[in-house]
């Protein structure tokens, strides 16, 4: 009897640690993703996040579950969506853009938040890039003010005779203010006149393009914002109808048929956001994880669109491009 009892004790002593290890190895993490617009409006962000998580060993619906919520372009819906996710006790909230992150900051001071947004420091989401403090960290896709000058140079390189340039932007996204001010400063030296067209909701887009048509601008620059990125197909279509050469801040517009883009790689930023999710799930605090800025920038040119517009892209510009779509 003693031998049998001892055997049982030894067996339990071996099985329990193994069971604990198995349970730990198969633990399913739950995170939340909040998008500003409709489902499918941000395929780059979701694809990049998924790729990054997979690279780190996370497989969706196996050892990680992502709860997706979308505001359908209605900011008043954000508090309720974020409340749903915090009530689910998600380990991390992943927020797309300025409006979503601002709503998440107001909603919770305890749930860790990983943001991919314009200027987390300038917008008050974090104390500094090096020491975020609080419960928010992540990546900034804010472009340096110098990008404004580069976009104007691209227009002059492509259309030397251009004189009037329109800027489509969302003033609610303060991360773009610096670029706009720099372009206003540099434009006279390039013999360019600028006019700006405000887009703060989906309903503003058609009205903005009606105004652009009346102004007879020679070219357009579309400043990056979650709203315009979500409406890229509509914007590219309006541009094509009006035959206006347009420069964008991210390549997603060029993939959709736009002429040219120069700026940070969004998919690279979102892929890197997965590393923040991983560290937080393993116990790191957002306050201790420095906010990162873009490291990969790309010039992408669509030659098919250039041909449709009757433009000849200089060979020097084509040689500088990271990718040319034909």
Rosetta silent file (secondary structure, phi, psi, omega in degrees, C-alpha in Angstrom):
SEQUENCE: XXXXXXXXXXXXXXXXXXXXXXXXXXXXXXXXXXXXXXXXXXXXXXXXXXXXXXXXXXXXXXXXXXXXXXXXXXXXXXXXXXXXXXXXXXXXXXXXXXXXXXXXXXXXXXXXXXXXXXXXXXXXXXXXXXXXXXXXXXXXXXXXXXXXXXXXXXXXXXXXXXXXXXXXXXXXXXXXXXXXXXXXXXXXXXXXXXXXXXXXXXXXXXXXXXXXXXXXXXXXXXXXXXXXXXXXXXXXXXXXXXXXXXXXXXXXXXXXXXXXXXXXXXXXXXXXXXXXXXXXXXXXXXXXXXXXXXXXXXXXXXXXXXXXXXXXXXXXXXXXXXXXXX
SCORE:     score description
SCORE:     0.000 S_00000001
   1 L     0.000  -41.726 -179.646    0.000    0.000    0.000 S_00000001
   2 H   -62.235  -40.705 -179.426    2.837    2.356    0.892 S_00000001
   3 H   -63.890  -41.207 -179.983    4.516    1.661   -2.476 S_00000001
   4 H   -64.213  -43.726  179.330    1.255    2.347   -4.340 S_00000001
   5 H   -61.676  -41.617  179.061    0.696    5.572   -2.396 S_00000001
   6 H   -64.315  -39.665  179.652    4.219    6.712   -3.089 S_00000001
   7 H   -63.250  -41.738  179.611    3.792    5.970   -6.807 S_00000001
   8 H   -63.364  -44.341  179.520    0.597    8.008   -6.935 S_00000001
   9 H   -61.038  -44.777  179.654    2.258   10.955   -5.203 S_00000001
  10 H   -63.098  -40.689  179.965    5.234   10.800   -7.555 S_00000001
  11 H   -62.891  -45.828  179.034    2.941   10.604  -10.597 S_00000001
  12 H   -62.431  -39.263 -179.401    0.921   13.612   -9.457 S_00000001
  13 H   -62.874  -29.553  178.541    4.148   15.468   -8.735 S_00000001
  14 H   -84.534  -42.908 -173.808    5.259   14.968  -12.336 S_00000001
  15 H   -67.615  -42.534 -175.572    1.901   15.486  -14.053 S_00000001
  16 H   -60.497  -47.516  176.627    0.941   18.755  -12.347 S_00000001
  17 H   -61.508  -38.469  178.666    4.040   20.729  -13.460 S_00000001
  18 H   -63.695  -41.007  179.090    3.637   19.334  -16.975 S_00000001
  19 H   -64.240  -39.916  179.298   -0.013   20.353  -17.023 S_00000001
  20 H   -64.513  -40.684  179.101    0.918   23.831  -15.816 S_00000001
  21 H   -64.580  -41.466 -179.506    3.559   24.125  -18.548 S_00000001
  22 H   -64.285  -42.720  179.164    1.079   22.991  -21.191 S_00000001
  23 H   -62.697  -40.811  179.103   -1.511   25.480  -19.992 S_00000001
  24 H   -66.526  -40.584 -177.489    1.082   28.272  -20.053 S_00000001
  25 H   -67.259  -29.095 -176.347    2.311   27.277  -23.499 S_00000001
  26 L  -105.596   17.519 -179.983   -1.209   27.312  -24.935 S_00000001
  27 L   -60.250  133.287 -179.952   -2.423   30.470  -23.183 S_00000001
  28 L  -100.476  118.512  178.626   -4.685   32.476  -25.464 S_00000001
  29 E   -89.262  148.959  178.625   -4.137   36.231  -25.311 S_00000001
  30 E  -123.421  124.300  177.229   -6.911   38.656  -26.173 S_00000001
  31 E  -126.470  163.337  178.276   -6.226   42.099  -27.628 S_00000001
  32 E  -116.961  142.635  175.421   -8.457   44.780  -29.124 S_00000001
  33 E  -121.571  126.605  179.759   -8.072   46.675  -32.410 S_00000001
  34 E  -118.771  117.509  177.988  -10.040   49.885  -32.928 S_00000001
  35 E  -104.439  151.223 -176.820  -10.278   51.369  -36.433 S_00000001
  36 L   -75.673  -36.982 -172.525  -11.723   54.774  -37.270 S_00000001
  37 L  -107.158 -147.866 -174.735  -13.654   53.802  -40.375 S_00000001
  38 L   -84.353  159.928  173.358  -15.442   50.732  -41.741 S_00000001
  39 L   -55.336  135.464 -178.766  -14.167   47.133  -41.738 S_00000001
  40 L    89.965   -6.631 -177.843  -11.781   46.702  -44.658 S_00000001
  41 L   -79.485  -16.410 -177.764  -10.874   50.397  -44.750 S_00000001
  42 L  -129.426   57.909 -177.513   -7.430   49.794  -43.235 S_00000001
  43 H   -62.406  -31.659  179.361   -6.123   46.577  -44.817 S_00000001
  44 H   -63.348  -47.113 -178.340   -2.517   47.781  -44.548 S_00000001
  45 H   -61.952  -49.437 -177.731   -2.726   48.282  -40.801 S_00000001
  46 H   -66.885  -40.494  178.777   -4.398   44.988  -40.040 S_00000001
  47 H   -63.338  -43.842  179.367   -2.173   43.071  -42.450 S_00000001
  48 H   -63.956  -43.147  178.057    0.969   44.601  -40.971 S_00000001
  49 H   -60.856  -45.912 -179.551   -0.159   43.892  -37.402 S_00000001
  50 H   -63.151  -42.291  179.176   -0.996   40.286  -38.273 S_00000001
  51 H   -61.724  -44.810 -179.759    2.331   39.785  -40.044 S_00000001
  52 H   -63.059  -42.217  178.274    4.229   41.186  -37.100 S_00000001
  53 H   -64.342  -41.747  179.651    2.354   39.015  -34.607 S_00000001
  54 H   -63.628  -39.782  177.701    2.903   35.930  -36.739 S_00000001
  55 H   -60.135  -27.127 -178.856    6.633   36.672  -36.928 S_00000001
  56 L   -94.775    7.142  175.672    6.625   36.647  -33.130 S_00000001
  57 L    95.092    7.489  178.648    4.860   33.290  -32.909 S_00000001
  58 L   -93.537  131.887  178.118    1.274   34.445  -32.484 S_00000001
  59 L  -119.850  121.087 -175.081   -1.377   32.724  -34.579 S_00000001
  60 E   -60.483  134.822 -179.591   -4.766   34.377  -34.675 S_00000001
  61 L    70.294    9.102  171.418   -7.540   32.334  -33.058 S_00000001
  62 L  -115.266  -65.505  176.635   -4.991   29.855  -31.732 S_00000001
  63 L  -115.733    5.067  172.029   -2.827   31.598  -29.163 S_00000001
  64 E  -149.264  140.167  176.495   -4.132   35.137  -29.729 S_00000001
  65 E  -119.194  130.002  177.603   -7.597   36.542  -30.365 S_00000001
  66 E  -108.345  119.395  176.576   -8.051   39.996  -31.858 S_00000001
  67 E   -90.651  111.551 -176.980  -11.326   41.735  -31.094 S_00000001
  68 E   -93.935  135.272  174.496  -11.965   44.143  -33.975 S_00000001
  69 E  -136.016  141.304 -177.275  -14.118   47.240  -33.589 S_00000001
  70 E  -133.756  135.448 -175.724  -14.771   49.949  -36.200 S_00000001
  71 L   -84.303   -5.086  178.843  -16.324   53.380  -35.728 S_00000001
  72 L    55.782   33.178  179.093  -17.664   53.552  -39.310 S_00000001
  73 L    74.593   12.599 -178.331  -16.344   57.114  -39.556 S_00000001
  74 L  -115.894   98.415 -175.663  -18.452   58.231  -36.585 S_00000001
  75 H   -58.880  -26.248 -179.739  -16.229   59.492  -33.750 S_00000001
  76 H   -68.443  -13.379  178.127  -19.147   59.529  -31.299 S_00000001
  77 H   -83.879  -17.135 -172.837  -19.157   55.720  -31.488 S_00000001
  78 H   -60.565  -45.957 -179.445  -15.585   55.390  -30.244 S_00000001
  79 H   -56.448  -41.274  179.498  -16.230   55.625  -26.474 S_00000001
  80 H   -66.409  -40.476  179.793  -18.753   52.778  -26.621 S_00000001
  81 H   -65.367  -42.425 -179.909  -16.484   50.565  -28.716 S_00000001
  82 H   -67.684  -37.564  176.873  -13.541   51.135  -26.419 S_00000001
  83 H   -61.860  -40.743  176.739  -15.727   50.453  -23.382 S_00000001
  84 H   -55.501  -45.687 -175.620  -16.744   47.124  -24.928 S_00000001
  85 H   -71.980  -38.987  178.241  -13.113   46.107  -25.258 S_00000001
  86 H   -68.019  -33.170  176.496  -12.042   47.218  -21.804 S_00000001
  87 H   -67.424  -25.722  176.122  -14.998   45.300  -20.350 S_00000001
  88 L   -79.133   -2.776  179.449  -13.658   42.222  -22.171 S_00000001
  89 L    60.639   42.105  177.862  -10.418   42.712  -20.217 S_00000001
  90 L   -62.462  148.193 -179.231   -8.243   42.778  -23.353 S_00000001
  91 L   -73.796  -28.715 -178.674   -4.534   42.705  -22.606 S_00000001
  92 E  -148.898  142.805  169.361   -3.766   45.513  -25.058 S_00000001
  93 E  -104.073  126.335  175.730   -5.742   48.050  -27.065 S_00000001
  94 E  -105.091  121.147 -173.266   -4.304   48.764  -30.536 S_00000001
  95 E  -116.420  135.820 -177.565   -5.540   52.120  -31.829 S_00000001
  96 E   -99.217  109.536  171.462   -5.488   53.431  -35.393 S_00000001
  97 H    84.597  178.998 -171.761   -4.798   57.118  -35.760 S_00000001
  98 H   -68.149  -51.409 -175.039   -5.333   60.292  -33.798 S_00000001
  99 H   -61.440  -42.276 -178.868   -9.092   60.290  -33.165 S_00000001
 100 H   -66.487  -44.395 -178.450   -9.154   56.682  -31.958 S_00000001
 101 H   -65.788  -39.509  177.760   -6.146   57.126  -29.683 S_00000001
 102 H   -61.189  -42.355  178.643   -7.551   60.329  -28.207 S_00000001
 103 H   -65.253  -39.740  179.830  -10.815   58.535  -27.403 S_00000001
 104 H   -66.629  -38.590  179.074   -8.925   55.610  -25.855 S_00000001
 105 H   -63.064  -39.849  178.788   -6.833   57.971  -23.712 S_00000001
 106 H   -69.650  -30.034 -172.493  -10.008   59.589  -22.380 S_00000001
 107 H   -81.536  -33.004 -174.677  -11.648   56.203  -21.765 S_00000001
 108 L  -148.635  139.400  175.404   -8.959   54.379  -19.794 S_00000001
 109 L  -111.257    4.971 -175.872   -5.816   55.125  -17.843 S_00000001
 110 L  -118.386  -39.838  179.871   -5.108   51.473  -17.021 S_00000001
 111 L   -67.921  127.286  178.490   -5.535   49.323  -20.137 S_00000001
 112 L   -61.716  137.597 -178.522   -2.250   49.333  -22.128 S_00000001
 113 E  -123.598  129.573  172.424   -2.599   51.119  -25.473 S_00000001
 114 E  -111.118  117.202 -176.851   -0.388   50.687  -28.544 S_00000001
 115 E  -110.051  147.006  163.930   -0.986   53.481  -31.033 S_00000001
 116 E  -120.809  102.678 -172.604    0.056   54.092  -34.615 S_00000001
 117 E  -146.590  176.894 -170.523   -0.728   57.790  -34.985 S_00000001
 118 L   -65.237  -61.225 -175.810    0.593   61.069  -36.267 S_00000001
 119 L  -145.470   82.968 -175.768    2.412   62.777  -33.407 S_00000001
 120 L   -57.431  -30.836  179.327    1.863   61.129  -30.001 S_00000001
 121 L   -75.776  -53.035 -179.271    4.006   63.732  -28.221 S_00000001
 122 L   -60.738  -30.547 -179.506    2.533   66.819  -29.846 S_00000001
 123 L   -86.279   -3.707  176.608   -0.974   65.461  -29.372 S_00000001
 124 L    82.039   14.256  178.719   -0.374   64.826  -25.684 S_00000001
 125 L   -74.322  -34.544  179.977   -0.733   61.047  -25.782 S_00000001
 126 L  -133.241  160.519 -178.583    2.727   60.537  -24.268 S_00000001
 127 L   -74.370  -40.361  178.409    5.135   62.723  -22.297 S_00000001
 128 L  -160.255  165.057  178.407    8.080   62.150  -24.633 S_00000001
 129 L   -63.587  -42.069 -176.092    9.315   59.707  -27.245 S_00000001
 130 L   -75.754  -35.063 -176.707   11.922   58.263  -24.881 S_00000001
 131 L  -133.046   85.232 -173.901    9.748   58.154  -21.761 S_00000001
 132 L   -59.304  -40.596 -173.780    6.067   57.874  -22.672 S_00000001
 133 L    68.504  167.048  175.356    4.721   57.634  -19.127 S_00000001
 134 L    64.501 -153.745 -173.281    1.125   56.575  -18.610 S_00000001
 135 L  -112.813   14.586 -177.654   -0.510   53.673  -20.433 S_00000001
 136 E  -120.466  136.948  170.998    0.192   54.625  -24.078 S_00000001
 137 E  -150.675 -173.509  178.017    3.135   53.820  -26.349 S_00000001
 138 E   139.737 -140.863 -174.695    3.626   52.785  -29.963 S_00000001
 139 E  -131.114  148.219  177.182    4.746   54.388  -33.202 S_00000001
 140 E  -108.066  132.787  173.120    4.455   57.783  -34.831 S_00000001
 141 L  -103.692   15.548  177.806    3.988   58.154  -38.582 S_00000001
 142 L   -59.198  128.341  178.119    4.426   61.927  -38.338 S_00000001
 143 L   -88.407  144.343  177.092    6.541   63.082  -41.220 S_00000001
 144 L   -59.022  153.015 -179.456    9.241   65.631  -40.619 S_00000001
 145 L   -56.971  -28.464 -179.566    8.330   69.137  -41.666 S_00000001
 146 H   -61.222  -19.394  178.440   10.904   68.775  -44.434 S_00000001
 147 H   -61.709  -33.894  179.253    8.572   66.394  -46.236 S_00000001
 148 H   -56.577  -43.782  178.367    6.441   69.366  -47.244 S_00000001
 149 H   -65.424  -35.783 -179.728    9.342   70.766  -49.237 S_00000001
 150 H   -67.805  -37.216  177.953   10.012   67.390  -50.843 S_00000001
 151 H   -65.642  -40.387  177.365    6.411   67.087  -52.049 S_00000001
 152 H   -64.371  -39.489  178.800    6.621   70.527  -53.640 S_00000001
 153 H   -64.035  -37.778  177.951    9.906   69.580  -55.302 S_00000001
 154 H   -62.145  -38.373  178.162    8.304   66.447  -56.728 S_00000001
 155 H   -65.789  -43.903 -179.804    5.616   68.605  -58.302 S_00000001
 156 H   -67.834  -35.006  177.539    8.185   70.964  -59.835 S_00000001
 157 H   -66.180  -36.820 -176.056   10.267   68.020  -61.087 S_00000001
 158 H   -86.290  -37.214 -177.289    7.209   66.457  -62.717 S_00000001
 159 L  -133.294   78.950 -174.624    5.411   69.631  -63.837 S_00000001
 160 L   -56.985  -27.029 -176.184    7.942   72.481  -64.121 S_00000001
 161 L   -91.214   -0.189 -179.035    5.270   74.900  -65.396 S_00000001
 162 L   -63.437  141.933  179.499    2.821   74.283  -62.562 S_00000001
 163 L  -127.053  -32.445 -179.246    1.866   77.398  -60.635 S_00000001
 164 E  -112.502  126.539 -178.395   -1.204   76.563  -58.508 S_00000001
 165 E  -126.166  131.130  177.272   -1.134   73.653  -56.052 S_00000001
 166 E   -97.483  146.429  177.881   -3.991   72.491  -53.836 S_00000001
 167 E  -120.380  120.727  174.878   -3.492   70.880  -50.416 S_00000001
 168 E  -100.607  124.289 -175.388   -6.127   68.507  -49.048 S_00000001
 169 E  -155.604  164.461  178.982   -5.791   68.069  -45.303 S_00000001
 170 L  -112.934  107.061 -177.552   -7.590   67.535  -42.015 S_00000001
 171 L   -64.144  -17.257  176.387   -6.850   70.335  -39.502 S_00000001
 172 L   -68.303  -20.778  177.727   -8.025   68.052  -36.695 S_00000001
 173 L   -93.827   90.246 -172.686   -4.827   66.065  -37.367 S_00000001
 174 H   -68.031  -12.899 -179.800   -2.322   68.505  -35.892 S_00000001
 175 H   -67.281  -16.658 -179.473    0.641   66.350  -36.923 S_00000001
 176 H   -94.247   -7.391 -175.782    0.285   67.777  -40.448 S_00000001
 177 H   -60.794  -41.233 -179.177    0.302   71.435  -39.412 S_00000001
 178 H   -62.014  -42.776  179.087    4.095   71.721  -39.531 S_00000001
 179 H   -63.376  -41.416 -179.475    4.289   70.365  -43.079 S_00000001
 180 H   -64.014  -43.281 -179.988    1.570   72.754  -44.249 S_00000001
 181 H   -63.363  -39.534  179.492    3.321   75.774  -42.705 S_00000001
 182 H   -65.850  -41.560  178.520    6.619   74.806  -44.308 S_00000001
 183 H   -62.476  -39.228  177.744    4.984   74.439  -47.732 S_00000001
 184 H   -63.389  -33.752  179.517    3.414   77.878  -47.349 S_00000001
 185 H   -73.126  -39.104 -174.564    6.863   79.250  -46.542 S_00000001
 186 H   -85.745  -24.074 -172.931    8.640   77.514  -49.444 S_00000001
 187 H   -54.714  -46.550 -178.464    6.002   77.891  -52.155 S_00000001
 188 H   -58.483  -37.048  179.111    6.857   81.467  -53.258 S_00000001
 189 H   -66.936  -19.599  177.696   10.496   80.494  -53.843 S_00000001
 190 H  -103.053   11.207 -178.709    9.289   77.747  -56.187 S_00000001
 191 L    58.518   41.350  179.911    6.863   80.120  -57.962 S_00000001
 192 L  -119.140  142.807  172.879    3.902   78.193  -56.548 S_00000001
 193 E  -109.876  129.477 -177.677    0.630   79.448  -55.113 S_00000001
 194 E  -105.248  145.979  170.379   -1.022   77.211  -52.522 S_00000001
 195 E  -138.040  137.177 -176.353   -4.664   76.805  -51.611 S_00000001
 196 E  -107.726  148.663 -177.578   -5.897   74.442  -48.909 S_00000001
 197 E  -130.954  119.521 -171.967   -9.066   72.352  -48.845 S_00000001
 198 E   -88.113  132.817  176.526  -10.297   70.986  -45.537 S_00000001
 199 L  -128.551  106.792 -179.954  -11.613   67.434  -45.180 S_00000001
 200 L  -114.166   -6.899  176.952  -12.840   66.559  -41.694 S_00000001
 201 L  -151.986  165.033 -179.487  -15.505   64.003  -42.582 S_00000001
 202 L   -58.969  -32.004 -179.488  -16.373   61.700  -45.462 S_00000001
 203 L   -69.998  -15.874 -179.409  -19.013   64.197  -46.541 S_00000001
 204 H   -80.663  -17.314 -169.881  -16.368   66.891  -47.057 S_00000001
 205 H   -65.816  -50.579 -179.801  -14.502   65.004  -49.780 S_00000001
 206 H   -60.830  -41.567 -179.821  -16.825   65.665  -52.740 S_00000001
 207 H   -63.734  -39.370  179.170  -17.206   69.322  -51.725 S_00000001
 208 H   -62.846  -41.127 -178.845  -13.432   69.718  -51.488 S_00000001
 209 H   -73.497  -28.673  172.957  -12.946   68.344  -54.989 S_00000001
 210 H   -63.396  -42.431  178.725  -15.660   70.594  -56.370 S_00000001
 211 H   -66.237  -38.630  177.612  -13.711   73.527  -54.940 S_00000001
 212 H   -60.835  -43.582 -179.705  -10.454   72.133  -56.362 S_00000001
 213 H   -62.337  -42.657 -179.847  -12.008   71.946  -59.837 S_00000001
 214 H   -65.347  -32.718 -178.950  -13.222   75.540  -59.654 S_00000001
 215 H   -77.490  -13.473  179.030   -9.765   76.705  -58.571 S_00000001
 216 L    54.040   48.686  177.914   -8.169   74.999  -61.582 S_00000001
 217 L   -70.674  151.054 -179.988   -5.124   73.840  -59.641 S_00000001
 218 L   -84.067  -24.893 -177.983   -2.315   72.232  -61.638 S_00000001
 219 E  -156.525  163.876  179.825   -1.544   69.623  -58.983 S_00000001
 220 E  -128.219  151.240  168.300   -2.667   68.343  -55.591 S_00000001
 221 E  -125.397  126.516  179.219   -0.977   67.157  -52.409 S_00000001
 222 E  -106.956  114.339 -179.493   -3.020   64.939  -50.084 S_00000001
 223 L   -78.700  141.278 -172.814   -1.746   64.969  -46.491 S_00000001
 224 L   -69.252  131.841  178.150   -1.923   61.636  -44.664 S_00000001
 225 L  -158.711  144.878  179.958   -4.816   61.128  -42.262 S_00000001
 226 H   -53.358  -35.223 -179.665   -6.822   58.006  -41.281 S_00000001
 227 H   -63.634  -49.204 -177.324   -9.927   59.552  -42.842 S_00000001
 228 H   -72.726  -32.490  176.983   -8.381   60.113  -46.276 S_00000001
 229 H   -64.198  -40.619  178.551   -6.520   56.791  -46.210 S_00000001
 230 H   -65.251  -26.007 -178.270   -9.822   55.015  -45.532 S_00000001
 231 L  -106.309   27.077 -173.764  -11.337   56.895  -48.513 S_00000001
 232 H   -61.425  -38.023 -179.504   -8.373   56.382  -50.834 S_00000001
 233 H   -64.071  -42.326  178.058  -10.406   54.672  -53.585 S_00000001
 234 H   -63.179  -44.862 -177.560  -12.890   57.557  -53.634 S_00000001
 235 H   -66.623  -45.466  178.400  -10.123   60.171  -53.658 S_00000001
 236 H   -61.438  -37.401  177.902   -8.094   58.459  -56.377 S_00000001
 237 H   -65.216  -43.485  178.362  -11.278   58.161  -58.451 S_00000001
 238 H   -64.677  -39.520  177.161  -12.081   61.863  -58.062 S_00000001
 239 H   -62.276  -44.299 -178.516   -8.510   62.771  -58.967 S_00000001
 240 H   -64.552  -41.726 -179.888   -8.653   60.578  -62.088 S_00000001
 241 H   -61.325  -38.680 -178.042  -11.969   62.072  -63.200 S_00000001
 242 H   -91.637   -3.286  176.731  -10.563   65.576  -62.900 S_00000001
 243 L    53.647   52.906  179.377   -7.160   64.559  -64.331 S_00000001
 244 L  -109.856  117.077  174.577   -5.178   66.263  -61.575 S_00000001
 245 E   -59.477  129.335 -172.095   -1.604   65.042  -60.926 S_00000001
 246 E  -134.067  137.630  176.096   -1.495   64.278  -57.206 S_00000001
 247 E  -105.926  134.712 -179.860    1.228   63.544  -54.653 S_00000001
 248 E  -118.521  163.460 -179.171    0.364   61.446  -51.595 S_00000001
 249 L   -88.560  -14.446  179.957    2.124   60.782  -48.298 S_00000001
 250 L  -138.798  151.789 -171.977    1.751   56.986  -48.371 S_00000001
 251 L   -70.639  -17.739 -178.207    1.981   54.383  -51.139 S_00000001
 252 H   -55.524  -32.022  177.862   -1.476   52.899  -50.547 S_00000001
 253 H   -69.656  -37.050  179.854   -2.888   55.630  -52.811 S_00000001
 254 H   -70.145  -39.348  175.771   -0.463   54.735  -55.603 S_00000001
 255 H   -60.585  -29.367 -179.670   -1.369   51.061  -55.311 S_00000001
 256 L   -86.587    1.556  178.168   -4.987   52.178  -55.769 S_00000001
 257 L   115.571    2.212  177.800   -4.104   54.059  -58.969 S_00000001
 258 L   -70.981  167.394 -174.293   -2.647   57.349  -57.694 S_00000001
 259 L   -77.127  -52.133 -168.784    0.296   59.004  -59.420 S_00000001
 260 E  -157.647  146.783  175.652    3.061   59.280  -56.844 S_00000001
 261 E  -141.277  149.088  171.804    3.796   59.024  -53.121 S_00000001
 262 E  -144.015  121.746 -179.565    6.672   59.828  -50.844 S_00000001
 263 E   168.294 -170.522 -177.820    6.585   59.050  -47.144 S_00000001
 264 E   -71.490  156.231  176.918    6.873   56.376  -44.464 S_00000001
 265 L   -83.668  112.008 -179.960    5.852   52.768  -45.023 S_00000001
 266 H   -65.079  -40.039 -177.824    2.599   52.214  -43.119 S_00000001
 267 H   -65.356  -32.854  176.661    2.815   48.435  -43.317 S_00000001
 268 H   -66.425  -42.486  178.122    6.294   48.593  -41.776 S_00000001
 269 H   -61.542  -44.929 -178.482    4.992   50.727  -38.894 S_00000001
 270 H   -68.765  -35.030  176.412    2.097   48.366  -38.238 S_00000001
 271 H   -62.552  -40.725  179.137    4.375   45.332  -38.414 S_00000001
 272 H   -69.834  -24.107  179.098    6.584   46.949  -35.772 S_00000001
 273 H   -63.732  -26.522 -179.882    3.553   47.659  -33.586 S_00000001
 274 H   -62.679  -31.699  179.489    3.294   43.907  -32.959 S_00000001
 275 H   -64.385  -35.372  176.371    6.555   44.010  -30.999 S_00000001
 276 H   -66.224  -44.201  178.449    4.934   46.427  -28.539 S_00000001
 277 H   -58.102  -46.448 -178.994    1.932   44.134  -28.167 S_00000001
 278 H   -59.660  -47.204 -177.693    4.258   41.186  -27.524 S_00000001
 279 H   -64.123  -40.427 -179.447    6.310   43.007  -24.884 S_00000001
 280 H   -68.591  -40.460  177.987    3.231   44.235  -23.035 S_00000001
 281 H   -63.178  -25.642  179.325    1.631   40.787  -23.061 S_00000001
 282 L   -92.579    6.728  172.309    4.863   39.508  -21.510 S_00000001
 283 L   114.662   -7.303 -179.953    4.706   42.055  -18.693 S_00000001
 284 L   -70.458  153.404  178.658    6.328   45.243  -19.962 S_00000001
 285 L  -101.322  135.653  178.590    4.700   48.573  -19.097 S_00000001
 286 H   -52.638  -35.359 -178.192    3.839   51.068  -21.871 S_00000001
 287 H   -59.491  -24.078 -175.787    5.390   53.837  -19.785 S_00000001
 288 H  -100.528    0.423 -176.474    8.790   52.152  -20.178 S_00000001
 289 L  -105.917  107.459 -177.687    8.628   51.447  -23.940 S_00000001
 290 L   -57.274  141.904  175.645    9.962   54.362  -26.039 S_00000001
 291 L   -74.255  133.420 -179.424    7.795   55.545  -28.912 S_00000001
 292 E  -101.656  154.704  178.532    9.436   54.840  -32.264 S_00000001
 293 E  -112.662  168.696 -178.110    9.369   56.947  -35.406 S_00000001
 294 L   -58.358  141.689  175.692    9.436   55.891  -39.072 S_00000001
 295 L  -121.110  -14.734 -178.036   12.657   54.305  -40.298 S_00000001
 296 L  -119.240  119.537  179.623   11.560   53.220  -43.779 S_00000001
 297 E  -121.288  149.566 -176.060   10.576   55.814  -46.386 S_00000001
 298 E  -146.171  141.534  172.193    9.684   55.170  -49.994 S_00000001
 299 E  -104.607  120.242 -177.650    9.094   56.992  -53.256 S_00000001
 300 E  -124.267  132.583 -177.025    6.579   55.105  -55.411 S_00000001
 301 E  -126.003  135.331  177.932    5.555   56.144  -58.925 S_00000001
 302 E  -104.730  103.380 -177.073    2.706   54.782  -61.056 S_00000001
 303 H   -69.016  -31.632  178.317    3.751   55.065  -64.716 S_00000001
 304 H   -62.299  -43.109  178.914    0.363   53.880  -65.985 S_00000001
 305 H   -67.917  -40.369  177.708   -1.302   56.792  -64.223 S_00000001
 306 H   -58.430  -43.255  179.440    1.369   59.204  -65.473 S_00000001
 307 H   -63.119  -42.140  179.787    0.672   58.087  -69.046 S_00000001
 308 H   -63.176  -29.223  179.369   -3.081   58.547  -68.561 S_00000001
 309 L   -88.324   -4.444 -178.364   -2.394   62.105  -67.377 S_00000001
 310 L    74.994   25.917 -178.692   -0.063   62.790  -70.304 S_00000001
 311 L  -101.015  142.556  171.802    2.932   63.247  -68.001 S_00000001
 312 L  -107.921  114.534 -179.260    6.499   62.235  -68.716 S_00000001
 313 L   -79.148  125.678 -179.522    8.304   61.363  -65.496 S_00000001
 314 L   -57.096  142.707 -179.216   11.969   62.485  -65.649 S_00000001
 315 H   -60.737  -34.200  179.275   14.449   59.633  -65.761 S_00000001
 316 H   -62.369  -34.598  179.286   16.314   61.120  -62.805 S_00000001
 317 H   -74.242  -39.314  178.125   13.146   60.805  -60.728 S_00000001
 318 H   -62.922  -35.666  179.694   12.508   57.253  -61.871 S_00000001
 319 H   -69.545  -26.903  179.238   16.043   56.302  -60.837 S_00000001
 320 H   -82.078  -18.254 -173.771   15.394   57.678  -57.348 S_00000001
 321 L   -66.910  141.874  174.036   12.125   55.746  -56.942 S_00000001
 322 L   -77.377  -28.605  176.609   11.992   52.769  -54.590 S_00000001
 323 E  -153.596  138.031  176.443    9.324   51.212  -56.805 S_00000001
 324 E  -118.636  121.032  178.883    7.860   52.030  -60.206 S_00000001
 325 E   -93.520  128.003 -176.783    4.466   50.533  -61.038 S_00000001
 326 L  -118.128    0.000    0.000    3.921   49.912  -64.751 S_00000001
